[in-house]
Amino acid sequence: MSNQPKTFNELISGDQPVLVDFFATWCGPCKMMQPILEETSKKVGDKVKIIKVDIDKNPLAASNFQVRGVPTLILFQKGKTIWRQSGVVPTHQLVKVIEDNIASKA
């Protein structure tokens, strides 16, 4: 039973929507996003997968999606960007974005 980690492209191309938090360890606002993402995850459950991408360790991923500032949140579904925003996004707004976008694409 092999449980190989999926590549970034495999993750964002699946049927399950994926919210990607592009962040940096030195970024203050990025640290503020951590509890927001945890709270959002509790509220939306398995409707969406939330992953974090450190732009310093993954500069190619950041470059591919034109991430110019951190934090940048991008919601993917089937490999396509369906929403993106830079800066800190409050939990209630993030939950609404996820529910609105997933409901309309389902």
C-alpha positions as CSV (number, residue, x, y, z in Angstrom):
1,M,0.0,0.0,0.0
2,S,2.0,3.0,-1.2
3,N,0.9,6.4,0.1
4,Q,3.1,8.6,-2.0
5,P,2.6,12.3,-1.5
6,K,0.9,14.0,-4.5
7,T,2.6,16.7,-6.4
8,F,1.2,20.2,-6.2
9,N,-0.3,19.9,-9.6
10,E,-2.0,16.6,-8.8
11,L,-3.4,18.1,-5.6
12,I,-4.9,21.2,-7.3
13,S,-6.2,19.2,-10.3
14,G,-8.4,16.8,-8.3
15,D,-12.2,16.9,-7.9
16,Q,-11.9,18.3,-4.3
17,P,-11.3,22.0,-4.2
18,V,-8.0,23.1,-2.7
19,L,-7.3,26.4,-0.9
20,V,-3.6,27.2,-1.1
21,D,-2.0,29.6,1.4
22,F,1.2,30.9,-0.1
23,F,3.1,32.2,2.9
24,A,6.6,32.9,4.3
25,T,7.9,32.2,7.8
26,W,9.2,35.8,8.2
27,C,5.8,37.3,7.3
28,G,3.7,38.7,10.2
29,P,0.3,38.7,8.5
30,C,1.0,35.1,7.4
31,K,1.3,34.1,11.1
32,M,-2.2,35.7,11.6
33,M,-3.6,33.4,8.9
34,Q,-2.8,30.2,10.7
35,P,-5.6,30.3,13.3
36,I,-8.0,31.6,10.6
37,L,-7.2,28.6,8.3
38,E,-7.6,26.2,11.2
39,E,-11.0,27.8,12.1
40,T,-12.1,27.8,8.4
41,S,-11.1,24.1,8.1
42,K,-13.3,23.2,11.1
43,K,-16.2,25.1,9.5
44,V,-16.0,23.8,5.9
45,G,-14.8,20.3,6.9
46,D,-13.9,18.1,3.9
47,K,-15.6,20.4,1.3
48,V,-12.1,21.8,0.7
49,K,-8.5,20.8,1.3
50,I,-6.3,23.5,2.8
51,I,-2.6,23.4,2.1
52,K,0.2,25.8,2.9
53,V,3.1,26.6,0.5
54,D,6.2,28.3,1.8
55,I,7.3,30.6,-1.0
56,D,10.9,30.5,0.1
57,K,11.0,26.7,-0.1
58,N,8.8,26.6,-3.3
59,P,9.7,29.6,-5.4
60,L,8.7,27.9,-8.6
61,A,5.1,27.4,-7.4
62,A,4.9,31.0,-6.2
63,S,6.3,32.2,-9.5
64,N,3.9,30.0,-11.6
65,F,0.9,31.7,-9.9
66,Q,2.4,35.2,-9.9
67,V,2.4,35.4,-6.1
68,R,3.9,38.9,-5.5
69,G,2.9,39.3,-1.8
70,V,2.2,37.0,1.1
71,P,-0.1,35.8,2.3
72,T,-1.8,35.0,-1.0
73,L,-4.7,32.6,-0.9
74,I,-5.8,30.9,-4.1
75,L,-8.8,28.5,-4.3
76,F,-8.4,25.9,-7.1
77,Q,-10.9,23.5,-8.5
78,K,-9.9,20.9,-11.1
79,G,-6.6,22.8,-11.7
80,K,-8.3,26.2,-12.3
81,T,-8.1,29.3,-10.1
82,I,-11.6,30.1,-9.0
83,W,-10.7,32.8,-6.4
84,R,-7.6,34.5,-5.1
85,Q,-6.8,37.3,-2.7
86,S,-3.7,38.7,-1.1
87,G,-3.6,39.7,2.6
88,V,-5.3,38.4,5.7
89,V,-8.8,37.2,5.0
90,P,-11.2,36.8,8.1
91,T,-12.7,33.4,8.7
92,H,-16.3,34.4,7.9
93,Q,-15.2,35.8,4.6
94,L,-13.1,32.8,3.7
95,V,-15.9,30.4,4.6
96,K,-18.4,32.4,2.4
97,V,-15.9,32.5,-0.5
98,I,-15.5,28.7,-0.3
99,E,-19.2,28.0,0.0
100,D,-20.2,30.4,-2.7
101,N,-17.6,29.2,-5.2
102,I,-18.0,25.5,-4.5
103,A,-21.8,25.7,-4.6
104,S,-21.7,27.5,-7.9
105,K,-19.2,25.1,-9.5
106,A,-20.8,21.9,-8.2
